[in-house]
Amino acid sequence: MDKEKVAEILVEIGTLLELKGENPFKTRAYANGARIIEGLNEPLAKIVAEKRLGEIKGIGEALEQKITELVETGKLKYYEELKASIPPGLIEMLEISGLGPKKIQAMNKQLGVDSIEKLEAACKAGKVAKLEGFGEKTQANILEGIERKRAYASKHRLNDAWLAAEPLLENLRQHPEVIRCSPAGSLRRFKEVIGDVDLLASSKKPAVVIEFFVSQPGIVKVLAKGDTKASVILEGGIQCDLRVVSDAEFPFALAYFTGSKEHNIVMRQRAIARGLRLNEYGLFKSKEETRDPKLLVPCKTEAEIFEKLELAYVEPELREDHGEFSAAEKNDLPKLVEWSDLKGALHNHSNWSDGHNTLEEIAEYMDGLGLEYWAITDHSKASFQANGLDATRLREQIKEIKKLNARFADAGRDFRLLTGSEVDILKDRLDFDDDVLAELEVVVASLHVPSSSEAENTKRLIRAAENPFVHILGHPTGRLLLEREPYPVNLPAVMDACAATGTWIELNCNPYRLDLDWRHWPYAKGKGIKCVINPDAHRNEHAGFLRLGAGVARKGWLTGADVTNTLSLLKLCKELRRKRG
């Protein structure tokens, strides 16, 4: 078991102990242990094998035993027994946003609440508001959280869906009876939140492929299985559906099952207008619905289907009936940005604030990926919970980054870390004065503690955009997918201010955010505003989020020219200086 999974279990143990009302020192020990394990600079398995775990400060005998058991066996008896000792309903209540173990324990003790259903009933009866430390607002928030949980119950974030789908796709592609294979549905269209994962394959022996599919690792339940389709539940609770068609049907089925529904309706209408019928089985020379192979208009690819309907090929990400048909008729669709176009990122964190990697580890890793630059934009001091930097620490970090860059240059390596900050947008000012910001190469301004007032949030974001030292507005709506709605803000007004000041807007591609939403990018693009695709990385592996960001940017009709971090290091530095005159 790797250190990330071990740390995750330790955090969960601490939470479960808190839920049981255990000594706070005991619960904190597990959280501290998790942080120590996450911060290790060498493989945890190696440390355990060499019996050096007990030598690490903060790892006592009890933690050492539990971590060793996890690493060596992949299981922990104590953890399983602890979970079994707590009513499942209490654990499920932890999934309600804003509801922590202390409040759950209090409601369980005083009201006998041990399930979400009982919690909802207690809130509606006004009993929760009467408890000490709760009140009407907390009660209302709990009811809101319950509704949100239900609404999101069958929804999954895009990244989780891709992580579930990719091993299945890879295995299917390797199977000798599979001719072609592809994701479909909202996953292929890069929707930020999806329902089920849809996969499509072509084969001469569909039953063999189906049998292979349902035997794959990671499948916890087979819901249905036929000769040409199957539905399964994957680890993590995502439903995955596979359809297997003939290779002649594959392009038509792929177009149909990719969707969207709105896009498909227009495609079928265009076919009818030309005396044809389009469905999942083919494009037919017929005025009526048919599957007659004699009437089939052969198409080997999706592009040929679009061509027969007098359209340029529409990329899957654009198939939402949001203007793609008008553009395709005029052959005016943009050449969308590619993941490989990205040269680096401008919003990332190190272990100086709440990141997990050192400056040197980050530089080595990103250089190894073939990137040209990577900005370090650790939190400013107002984000105390994230170990935000004050001006003194920030200046120390600048010195360390310059030293590291000099070492790379002396070794003939072109990669460069850029100095920066994610500075908090406070109520009446930015968290750093202009003289501090002026020392940085990249400044991301983010609103972390928004107001409930749209006017106030809008005012604060516009003020940040108007600051000549601010390059980027970070995660501009503050949403957390499936957890928190965007804060109220007049986005057109903010974007107009960005257009007037030359301020860039971030597409934060952390899978919990994907903010700014793809639906808003056409407006921004029309105003000439540049996008910056940033992973908001807190560990090196988060560089992989750039792929998600590119997919969402494509969905927002963005080209390479619309995205600032497609620029080379030299050109980027010129653009960074441009705003400052």
C-alpha positions as CSV (number, residue, x, y, z in Angstrom):
1,M,0.0,0.0,0.0
2,D,1.4,3.4,-1.0
3,K,1.8,6.4,1.3
4,E,-1.2,8.3,-0.1
5,K,-3.6,5.4,0.7
6,V,-2.0,4.9,4.2
7,A,-2.4,8.6,4.9
8,E,-6.0,8.5,3.7
9,I,-6.8,5.6,6.1
10,L,-5.1,7.4,9.0
11,V,-7.2,10.5,8.5
12,E,-10.3,8.4,8.3
13,I,-9.4,6.6,11.6
14,G,-9.0,10.0,13.2
15,T,-12.4,11.1,11.9
16,L,-14.1,7.9,13.1
17,L,-12.5,8.2,16.6
18,E,-13.8,11.8,16.8
19,L,-17.2,10.5,15.8
20,K,-17.1,8.1,18.7
21,G,-16.1,10.9,21.1
22,E,-12.6,9.7,21.8
23,N,-9.9,11.8,23.3
24,P,-9.0,14.7,21.0
25,F,-5.3,14.1,21.5
26,K,-5.8,10.5,20.2
27,T,-7.7,11.7,17.1
28,R,-5.2,14.4,16.3
29,A,-2.4,11.9,16.5
30,Y,-3.8,10.1,13.4
31,A,-4.2,13.3,11.5
32,N,-0.6,14.3,12.4
33,G,0.6,10.8,11.4
34,A,-1.1,11.2,8.0
35,R,0.7,14.5,7.4
36,I,4.1,13.0,8.3
37,I,3.5,10.0,6.0
38,E,2.4,12.3,3.1
39,G,5.6,14.4,3.5
40,L,8.1,11.5,3.3
41,N,10.7,12.0,0.7
42,E,11.4,8.3,0.2
43,P,9.2,5.2,-0.4
44,L,7.2,4.3,2.7
45,A,7.6,0.6,1.9
46,K,11.4,1.0,2.0
47,I,11.2,2.7,5.4
48,V,9.0,0.0,6.8
49,A,11.2,-2.8,5.4
50,E,14.2,-1.3,7.0
51,K,12.3,-0.9,10.3
52,R,13.1,2.9,10.4
53,L,9.5,4.0,10.8
54,G,9.8,4.4,14.6
55,E,12.7,6.7,14.1
56,I,10.5,9.3,12.5
57,K,9.5,12.2,14.8
58,G,5.8,12.0,15.5
59,I,5.4,8.3,14.8
60,G,4.9,6.5,18.1
61,E,4.8,2.8,18.7
62,A,1.0,2.4,18.1
63,L,1.1,4.3,14.8
64,E,4.2,2.4,13.7
65,Q,2.5,-0.9,14.2
66,K,-0.7,0.1,12.3
67,I,1.2,1.7,9.4
68,T,3.5,-1.4,9.2
69,E,0.4,-3.7,9.1
70,L,-1.1,-1.6,6.3
71,V,2.0,-1.5,4.2
72,E,2.8,-5.2,4.6
73,T,-0.7,-6.7,4.3
74,G,-2.8,-4.0,2.6
75,K,-5.3,-4.2,5.5
76,L,-5.7,-3.1,9.1
77,K,-7.7,-5.1,11.6
78,Y,-8.1,-2.1,13.9
79,Y,-9.5,0.0,11.1
80,E,-12.0,-2.6,10.0
81,E,-13.2,-3.2,13.6
82,L,-13.5,0.6,14.2
83,K,-15.7,1.0,11.1
84,A,-17.9,-1.9,12.2
85,S,-18.4,-0.4,15.7
86,I,-20.0,2.7,14.3
87,P,-23.6,2.8,12.9
88,P,-23.3,3.1,9.1
89,G,-25.8,6.0,9.1
90,L,-23.4,8.1,11.2
91,I,-20.6,7.5,8.7
92,E,-22.9,8.3,5.8
93,M,-23.8,11.6,7.5
94,L,-20.1,12.7,7.2
95,E,-20.9,13.0,3.4
96,I,-23.2,16.0,4.1
97,S,-21.3,19.1,3.4
98,G,-20.5,21.2,6.5
99,L,-21.4,18.4,8.9
100,G,-18.4,17.2,10.9
101,P,-17.9,14.4,13.5
102,K,-18.5,16.6,16.6
103,K,-21.9,17.8,15.4
104,I,-22.9,14.3,14.3
105,Q,-21.9,12.9,17.7
106,A,-23.9,15.6,19.5
107,M,-27.0,14.9,17.5
108,N,-26.6,11.2,18.0
109,K,-26.2,11.5,21.8
110,Q,-29.0,14.1,22.4
111,L,-31.5,13.2,19.7
112,G,-30.8,9.6,18.9
113,V,-30.1,10.5,15.3
114,D,-28.3,7.6,13.6
115,S,-29.3,8.0,9.9
116,I,-29.8,10.7,7.3
117,E,-33.6,10.0,7.4
118,K,-33.8,10.6,11.2
119,L,-31.5,13.6,10.8
120,E,-33.9,15.1,8.2
121,A,-36.9,14.4,10.4
122,A,-35.2,16.1,13.4
123,C,-34.4,19.1,11.4
124,K,-37.9,19.5,10.0
125,A,-39.3,19.2,13.5
126,G,-37.0,22.0,14.6
127,K,-35.2,19.9,17.2
128,V,-31.7,20.4,15.8
129,A,-31.9,24.2,16.0
130,K,-32.5,23.9,19.8
131,L,-29.3,22.1,20.5
132,E,-26.4,24.1,22.0
133,G,-24.0,25.3,19.3
134,F,-26.4,24.7,16.4
135,G,-29.3,27.2,15.8
136,E,-31.7,27.9,12.9
137,K,-29.0,28.6,10.3
138,T,-27.1,25.4,11.0
139,Q,-30.3,23.4,10.8
140,A,-31.2,25.0,7.5
141,N,-27.7,24.3,6.2
142,I,-28.0,20.6,7.2
143,L,-31.3,20.3,5.3
144,E,-29.7,22.0,2.3
145,G,-26.8,19.6,2.5
146,I,-29.1,16.6,2.6
147,E,-30.9,17.7,-0.5
148,R,-27.6,18.4,-2.2
149,K,-26.3,14.9,-1.3
150,R,-29.5,13.3,-2.8
151,A,-29.2,15.4,-6.0
152,Y,-25.6,14.4,-6.5
153,A,-26.0,10.7,-5.4
154,S,-25.8,9.3,-8.9
155,K,-23.3,11.9,-10.2
156,H,-19.5,11.6,-10.5
157,R,-16.7,14.0,-11.2
158,L,-15.1,13.8,-14.6
159,N,-11.7,12.7,-13.3
160,D,-13.2,9.8,-11.3
161,A,-15.0,8.7,-14.4
162,W,-11.8,8.8,-16.5
163,L,-9.8,6.9,-13.8
164,A,-12.5,4.2,-13.8
165,A,-12.9,4.0,-17.6
166,E,-9.3,4.1,-18.8
167,P,-8.1,0.7,-17.5
168,L,-11.2,-0.9,-19.0
169,L,-10.7,0.8,-22.3
170,E,-7.0,-0.2,-22.5
171,N,-7.9,-3.8,-21.7
172,L,-10.7,-3.9,-24.3
173,R,-8.3,-2.4,-27.0
174,Q,-5.8,-5.2,-26.3
175,H,-8.5,-7.9,-26.8
176,P,-8.0,-9.8,-30.1
177,E,-11.7,-9.8,-30.9
178,V,-12.1,-6.0,-30.4
179,I,-11.8,-4.0,-33.7
180,R,-12.5,-0.5,-32.4
181,C,-13.2,0.8,-28.9
182,S,-14.0,4.3,-27.5
183,P,-15.6,6.1,-24.6
184,A,-19.0,7.6,-25.4
185,G,-21.6,9.7,-23.6
186,S,-20.8,12.7,-21.4
187,L,-17.4,11.3,-20.6
188,R,-16.3,11.6,-24.2
189,R,-17.8,15.1,-24.3
190,F,-15.8,16.1,-21.2
191,K,-18.8,17.2,-19.1
192,E,-17.5,18.2,-15.7
193,V,-20.0,15.9,-14.0
194,I,-21.3,12.7,-15.4
195,G,-23.8,9.9,-14.6
196,D,-22.8,6.6,-16.0
197,V,-19.6,5.7,-18.0
198,D,-20.5,4.6,-21.5
199,L,-18.1,2.5,-23.6
200,L,-18.5,1.3,-27.1
201,A,-16.7,-1.5,-29.0
202,S,-16.9,-3.2,-32.4
203,S,-16.4,-6.9,-32.9
204,K,-17.4,-9.9,-34.9
205,K,-17.8,-11.9,-31.7
206,P,-19.7,-9.5,-29.3
207,A,-20.6,-12.2,-26.8
208,V,-16.9,-13.0,-26.3
209,V,-16.1,-9.3,-25.7
210,I,-19.0,-9.0,-23.2
211,E,-17.8,-12.0,-21.3
212,F,-14.3,-10.5,-21.1
213,F,-15.6,-7.2,-20.0
214,V,-17.7,-8.5,-17.0
215,S,-14.6,-10.4,-15.7
216,Q,-12.4,-7.3,-15.5
217,P,-10.8,-6.3,-12.1
218,G,-12.5,-3.4,-10.4
219,I,-16.0,-4.6,-11.1
220,V,-18.0,-5.2,-7.9
221,K,-21.3,-6.1,-9.4
222,V,-22.8,-7.2,-12.7
223,L,-26.2,-5.5,-13.1
224,A,-27.0,-7.0,-16.5
225,K,-25.3,-9.1,-19.2
226,G,-26.5,-10.0,-22.7
227,D,-24.8,-10.9,-26.0
228,T,-24.2,-7.3,-27.1
229,K,-24.3,-5.2,-23.9
230,A,-23.6,-5.3,-20.2
231,S,-23.9,-3.0,-17.2
232,V,-21.7,-3.2,-14.2
233,I,-20.9,-1.3,-11.0
234,L,-17.3,-0.4,-10.6
235,E,-15.3,0.3,-7.4
236,G,-16.3,3.7,-6.3
237,G,-19.9,3.2,-7.2
238,I,-19.8,4.3,-10.9
239,Q,-22.0,2.4,-13.3
240,C,-20.4,1.4,-16.5
241,D,-22.2,0.3,-19.6
242,L,-20.6,-1.5,-22.6
243,R,-22.2,-1.9,-26.0
244,V,-20.7,-4.1,-28.7
245,V,-21.7,-3.5,-32.3
246,S,-20.5,-4.6,-35.8
247,D,-17.7,-2.5,-37.2
248,A,-20.0,-1.2,-39.9
249,E,-22.3,0.1,-37.2
250,F,-19.6,1.5,-35.0
251,P,-19.3,5.1,-36.4
252,F,-23.1,5.6,-36.2
253,A,-23.4,4.1,-32.7
254,L,-20.4,6.2,-31.5
255,A,-22.0,9.4,-32.8
256,Y,-25.4,8.4,-31.3
257,F,-24.2,7.4,-27.9
258,T,-21.8,10.3,-27.6
259,G,-24.7,12.7,-27.8
260,S,-25.7,15.1,-26.5
261,K,-29.4,14.5,-26.9
262,E,-29.9,18.1,-28.2
263,H,-27.1,17.6,-30.7
264,N,-28.5,14.3,-31.9
265,I,-31.9,15.8,-32.5
266,V,-30.5,18.4,-34.9
267,M,-28.4,15.7,-36.7
268,R,-31.5,13.6,-37.2
269,Q,-33.5,16.6,-38.5
270,R,-30.7,17.4,-41.0
271,A,-30.8,13.8,-42.2
272,I,-34.6,14.0,-42.7
273,A,-34.3,17.3,-44.6
274,R,-32.1,15.5,-47.1
275,G,-34.3,12.5,-47.5
276,L,-32.3,10.3,-45.2
277,R,-32.7,8.6,-41.8
278,L,-30.0,8.7,-39.2
279,N,-30.0,6.4,-36.1
280,E,-27.6,4.4,-34.0
281,Y,-27.5,1.7,-36.7
282,G,-26.6,3.8,-39.7
283,L,-27.5,6.5,-42.2
284,F,-30.2,5.2,-44.6
285,K,-31.7,6.3,-47.9
286,S,-35.2,6.1,-46.6
287,K,-38.1,8.4,-45.6
288,E,-39.1,6.0,-42.8
289,E,-37.2,4.5,-39.9
290,T,-35.3,1.5,-41.1
291,R,-32.3,-0.8,-40.4
292,D,-32.3,-2.3,-44.0
293,P,-28.6,-2.8,-44.9
294,K,-29.5,-2.4,-48.6
295,L,-30.4,1.3,-47.9
296,L,-27.3,2.0,-45.9
297,V,-25.1,5.0,-46.8
298,P,-21.7,3.5,-45.8
299,C,-19.5,5.6,-43.4
300,K,-16.3,4.3,-42.0
301,T,-15.9,7.2,-39.5
302,E,-17.9,9.9,-37.7
303,A,-16.4,12.5,-40.0
304,E,-18.0,10.8,-43.0
305,I,-21.4,11.1,-41.3
306,F,-21.0,14.8,-40.8
307,E,-19.8,15.1,-44.4
308,K,-22.9,13.4,-45.8
309,L,-25.0,15.9,-43.8
310,E,-23.0,18.8,-45.3
311,L,-21.2,19.6,-42.1
312,A,-17.6,19.9,-41.1
313,Y,-16.5,17.4,-38.4
314,V,-17.6,18.5,-35.0
315,E,-15.3,17.5,-32.1
316,P,-17.1,15.5,-29.4
317,E,-16.5,18.2,-26.8
318,L,-18.6,20.7,-28.8
319,R,-21.7,18.5,-29.4
320,E,-24.1,20.4,-27.1
321,D,-26.1,22.3,-29.7
322,H,-24.3,25.5,-28.5
323,G,-23.5,26.9,-31.9
324,E,-21.6,24.0,-33.5
325,F,-24.0,23.5,-36.4
326,S,-23.8,27.1,-37.6
327,A,-20.0,27.0,-37.4
328,A,-19.9,23.6,-39.1
329,E,-22.1,24.7,-42.0
330,K,-19.6,27.5,-42.7
331,N,-16.6,25.3,-42.1
332,D,-15.7,27.8,-39.3
333,L,-15.1,25.5,-36.4
334,P,-12.0,26.4,-34.4
335,K,-8.9,24.2,-34.1
336,L,-9.2,23.4,-30.4
337,V,-6.4,23.4,-27.9
338,E,-4.6,20.1,-27.3
339,W,-3.2,18.9,-24.0
340,S,0.2,18.6,-25.7
341,D,0.1,22.4,-26.5
342,L,0.6,23.3,-22.8
343,K,4.1,24.3,-21.9
344,G,3.6,24.7,-18.1
345,A,1.2,26.1,-15.5
346,L,0.9,29.2,-13.4
347,H,-1.0,28.3,-10.2
348,N,0.7,25.6,-8.0
349,H,1.7,25.0,-4.4
350,S,4.8,23.6,-2.7
351,N,5.5,22.4,0.9
352,W,6.1,26.0,1.8
353,S,2.4,26.4,2.2
354,D,-0.1,23.4,1.9
355,G,1.6,21.5,-1.0
356,H,3.4,18.2,-0.5
357,N,6.6,18.6,-2.5
358,T,9.8,20.6,-2.2
359,L,10.8,23.1,-4.7
360,E,13.5,20.8,-6.0
361,E,11.2,17.8,-6.3
362,I,8.7,20.0,-8.3
363,A,11.4,21.3,-10.6
364,E,12.8,17.8,-11.3
365,Y,9.4,16.3,-11.9
366,M,8.1,19.0,-14.2
367,D,11.3,19.1,-16.2
368,G,11.0,15.3,-16.5
369,L,7.6,15.8,-18.0
370,G,9.1,18.0,-20.7
371,L,7.5,21.2,-19.5
372,E,9.3,24.5,-19.8
373,Y,8.0,26.3,-16.6
374,W,6.0,25.9,-13.5
375,A,4.9,28.8,-11.3
376,I,5.1,28.4,-7.5
377,T,2.1,30.4,-6.2
378,D,1.8,29.5,-2.5
379,H,-0.9,31.0,-0.4
380,S,-0.6,34.4,1.2
381,K,-0.7,34.9,4.9
382,A,-4.5,35.3,5.2
383,S,-4.9,31.6,4.3
384,F,-3.5,30.7,7.7
385,Q,-5.1,27.2,7.5
386,A,-3.0,26.6,4.4
387,N,0.2,27.8,6.1
388,G,0.2,30.9,4.0
389,L,3.4,32.9,3.6
390,D,4.0,36.4,5.0
391,A,6.2,38.8,3.1
392,T,9.4,37.6,4.9
393,R,8.8,33.9,4.0
394,L,7.8,34.8,0.5
395,R,11.1,36.7,-0.1
396,E,13.0,33.7,1.3
397,Q,11.2,31.5,-1.1
398,I,12.0,33.8,-4.0
399,K,15.7,33.5,-3.1
400,E,15.5,29.7,-3.0
401,I,13.7,29.5,-6.4
402,K,16.4,31.8,-8.0
403,K,19.1,29.5,-6.6
404,L,17.4,26.4,-7.9
405,N,16.9,28.0,-11.4
406,A,20.6,29.0,-11.4
407,R,21.6,25.4,-10.7
408,F,19.4,24.2,-13.5
409,A,20.9,26.8,-15.9
410,D,24.5,25.9,-14.9
411,A,23.6,22.2,-15.7
412,G,22.3,23.3,-19.2
413,R,18.7,22.5,-18.3
414,D,16.1,24.9,-19.7
415,F,13.3,24.3,-17.2
416,R,12.5,27.2,-14.9
417,L,10.4,27.7,-11.8
418,L,8.6,31.0,-11.7
419,T,8.1,33.0,-8.5
420,G,4.6,33.9,-7.5
421,S,1.8,34.0,-5.0
422,E,-1.9,33.0,-4.8
423,V,-2.8,36.2,-3.0
424,D,-6.1,36.4,-1.1
425,I,-8.7,39.0,-2.3
426,L,-9.8,40.5,1.1
427,K,-12.8,42.8,1.7
428,D,-11.0,46.0,1.0
429,R,-7.5,45.1,-0.4
430,L,-5.2,42.3,-1.5
431,D,-3.4,40.3,1.1
432,F,0.0,41.7,-0.1
433,D,0.9,45.3,-0.8
434,D,1.9,46.2,-4.3
435,D,5.6,46.5,-3.4
436,V,5.6,42.8,-2.5
437,L,3.6,41.8,-5.6
438,A,6.0,43.7,-7.8
439,E,8.8,41.3,-6.8
440,L,6.9,38.3,-8.2
441,E,6.8,37.0,-11.7
442,V,3.2,35.6,-11.4
443,V,0.4,36.8,-9.2
444,V,-2.9,34.8,-9.0
445,A,-5.6,36.7,-7.0
446,S,-8.3,34.4,-5.5
447,L,-11.4,35.0,-3.5
448,H,-11.3,32.3,-0.7
449,V,-13.8,33.8,1.7
450,P,-16.6,35.3,-0.4
451,S,-19.6,37.3,0.7
452,S,-23.2,36.3,0.3
453,S,-23.6,39.5,-1.6
454,E,-23.2,39.3,-5.4
455,A,-22.4,43.0,-5.6
456,E,-19.7,42.7,-2.9
457,N,-18.0,39.6,-4.6
458,T,-18.2,41.3,-8.0
459,K,-16.6,44.5,-6.6
460,R,-13.7,42.6,-5.0
461,L,-12.9,40.6,-8.1
462,I,-13.0,43.7,-10.3
463,R,-10.7,45.5,-7.9
464,A,-8.3,42.6,-8.1
465,A,-8.4,42.6,-11.9
466,E,-7.7,46.4,-11.9
467,N,-4.5,45.9,-9.9
468,P,-1.6,46.2,-12.3
469,F,0.4,43.5,-10.5
470,V,-2.4,40.8,-10.7
471,H,-2.0,38.6,-13.8
472,I,-4.8,36.0,-13.2
473,L,-8.1,35.7,-11.3
474,G,-8.0,32.2,-9.7
475,H,-11.0,29.8,-9.7
476,P,-13.3,32.8,-10.2
477,T,-16.6,31.3,-9.0
478,G,-15.3,29.3,-6.1
479,R,-17.4,26.2,-6.9
480,L,-16.6,22.7,-5.7
481,L,-18.3,20.2,-7.9
482,L,-20.9,18.0,-6.1
483,E,-20.1,19.9,-2.9
484,R,-20.5,23.6,-3.2
485,E,-22.4,25.9,-5.6
486,P,-20.6,28.9,-7.0
487,Y,-20.7,32.1,-4.9
488,P,-22.9,34.8,-6.3
489,V,-21.1,37.0,-8.7
490,N,-21.8,39.1,-11.8
491,L,-19.5,37.2,-14.2
492,P,-20.1,39.4,-17.3
493,A,-19.1,42.5,-15.3
494,V,-16.0,40.7,-14.0
495,M,-15.0,39.5,-17.4
496,D,-15.5,43.0,-18.9
497,A,-13.1,44.3,-16.2
498,C,-10.6,41.6,-17.2
499,A,-10.9,42.5,-20.8
500,A,-10.3,46.2,-20.0
501,T,-7.2,45.5,-17.9
502,G,-5.7,42.6,-19.7
503,T,-6.1,40.3,-16.8
504,W,-6.3,36.6,-17.5
505,I,-8.9,34.2,-16.1
506,E,-8.0,30.8,-14.8
507,L,-9.5,27.5,-15.8
508,N,-8.7,25.8,-12.6
509,C,-8.5,22.1,-13.7
510,N,-8.5,20.6,-10.2
511,P,-11.3,18.0,-10.8
512,Y,-13.2,19.4,-7.8
513,R,-13.3,22.8,-9.5
514,L,-13.0,23.0,-13.3
515,D,-13.7,26.7,-12.8
516,L,-14.3,28.8,-14.9
517,D,-17.2,26.7,-16.2
518,W,-17.0,25.8,-20.0
519,R,-20.3,27.6,-20.7
520,H,-18.7,31.0,-19.9
521,W,-15.6,30.7,-22.0
522,P,-17.2,31.8,-25.4
523,Y,-18.1,35.1,-23.8
524,A,-14.6,35.6,-22.4
525,K,-13.1,34.6,-25.7
526,G,-15.3,37.1,-27.5
527,K,-13.9,39.8,-25.2
528,G,-10.3,38.8,-26.0
529,I,-9.6,37.5,-22.5
530,K,-6.9,34.9,-22.3
531,C,-7.4,31.6,-20.4
532,V,-4.8,30.0,-18.2
533,I,-5.2,26.3,-17.6
534,N,-3.9,25.6,-14.1
535,P,-4.0,22.4,-12.0
536,D,-3.7,24.3,-8.7
537,A,-1.3,21.4,-8.0
538,H,-0.6,20.4,-4.4
539,R,1.5,17.4,-5.3
540,N,3.5,16.6,-8.4
541,E,1.0,14.0,-9.7
542,H,-1.6,16.8,-10.0
543,A,0.2,17.9,-13.2
544,G,-2.0,15.2,-14.8
545,F,-5.0,17.5,-14.2
546,L,-3.8,19.5,-17.2
547,R,-5.4,16.9,-19.4
548,L,-8.8,17.6,-17.8
549,G,-8.2,21.3,-18.2
550,A,-7.5,21.0,-21.9
551,G,-10.7,18.9,-22.4
552,V,-12.8,21.5,-20.6
553,A,-11.1,24.3,-22.5
554,R,-11.9,22.5,-25.8
555,K,-15.5,22.3,-24.6
556,G,-15.4,26.1,-24.2
557,W,-14.3,26.5,-27.8
558,L,-10.8,27.6,-26.9
559,T,-7.8,27.3,-29.3
560,G,-4.1,27.2,-28.5
561,A,-4.0,31.0,-29.1
562,D,-6.7,31.6,-26.5
563,V,-4.6,29.8,-23.7
564,T,-1.7,31.7,-22.3
565,N,0.3,28.7,-21.1
566,T,0.7,27.4,-24.6
567,L,3.3,30.1,-24.9
568,S,7.0,29.3,-24.7
569,L,8.8,30.5,-21.6
570,L,10.3,33.5,-23.4
571,K,7.0,34.7,-24.9
572,L,5.2,34.0,-21.6
573,C,7.7,36.2,-19.6
574,K,7.1,39.0,-22.1
575,E,3.3,38.7,-21.6
576,L,3.7,38.7,-17.8
577,R,5.6,41.9,-18.0
578,R,3.2,43.5,-20.4
579,K,0.4,44.1,-17.9
580,R,2.9,46.0,-15.6
581,G,3.7,48.3,-18.5
